[in-house]
Amino acid sequence: MPFVHIYILEGRTEEQKKAAIAKVTEALVESLGSPKENIRVMIQEVPKSQWGIGGVTAKDLGR
């Protein structure tokens, strides 16, 4: 059973997250031949103040 854990910065819409889940699932069906019902995708949103890029938070970078 494939399990995908995606970390993203906060702020995406529910529709964007649904689309990501659907497309990642389809990619695994196509590439691994896994049955769709066996694939698990989890999206974890991270606050911008807790995501560092080059030693600076994403919030401070205006991301």
Secondary structure, DSSP 4 states (H G I P E B T S, - for coil): --EEEEEEES---HHHHHHHHHHHHHHHHHHH---GGG-EEEEEEE-GGG-EETTEETTTTT-
